[in-house]
């Protein structure tokens, strides 16, 4: 996250296991950065707030993904629905297709 953008998405592509070589997992963390005053040390620090973690799993080497549960509105329209899941699934698929992240 930069100084100008207080929102961020952290992505990690997890390696397939020996047991399931076609499995791909994308771990996603969505968060907002907030500046906080640390009175004890007299410094301003950055902390991540409103953080959510989602893991998208693929059993066909990243062609399609699924997310079991989603408990947070990620697109800001006020409800948790299929649109939220679709956006995260598209993000996981796009990230898994990047060869050298």
N, C-alpha and C positions, 0 to 999 in steps of 0.2 A: 504494500500500500504506500502511496506517496503522501506528501504533505497536503496536496490539493484534493486527493480522493480519499475519503474516509471509509470507503467500503472495499472489501476484498474477497477474493475467492482463492483458496489454496487447493491445488489438485495434486494427487499422487496416484500413479499407476502402479498397482501392486503386481508383482511377478506371479505367473501361474505356478501351481505346485506340481510336484511329480505325480501326485494322485490324479489331478485334473489339469492336464496340459493345455486344454482349450479354454480354460477359465481365465477371465480377465476381471479385475476389480479396480474401480476408480473410487478412491476416497476423496470426498469433497468437504471442505470446511468453508462456510460462508460466515463472515463476521464484519463488524463495524469497529473502527478504531476510535478511541476516545482519549482525549488528554485529561490526565488526572494529576492533581497536586499531591505530592508526597510530603506531608507536613513534617514528618520525623527527619527526613533527609534534606528537606528544603529544595526539592527538585520537582520538575514537571516530568511525568512519565506517560508512556503510551500503554494502553491496555485494550484488549479485544473484548467487546461486549456483544450481546445478542448473537452469540456464536452458535451455529448449528452444524452438526456432522451428519453426512449422508454417504452411504456406500452403494454404488451401483455395481451390479454383478452381471457378467455375461458368461454364458457357457458355450458360445460359438466364436471365441477368439475376438470379441469386440464388435461383431456385426450388429447384435441387438443387446440391450441392457434391460435390467429390471431393478426396481427399488421396492423393497418390502413395505415399509411404512414411512410416511412423511407427516410430521406433526407441526409444520410451520408454513405459513404463507410466505413463499419466496418471491412471488412476482408483484406483491403489494396491492392486489385487488381486493383484499379483505376477506378472502375465503381460501381454504385449503382444498384444492380440487385437482382434476386431471391436468389442467394447464400447468400447475406448479411442477408436477411430476414430469410432464413432457419437456419442460425447459431443462430440468436437471438431467434427464435421459439424453437429450440432444447434446448437452455440455459434456457428459461422460463419453458419448460416442465420438464427438469431435476430438476430445483430448486423447482418447485411446488410439486415434488414427494418426496422431503426430508422431513421427519417427524419432526425432531428437528433441525432446522438450527441454 
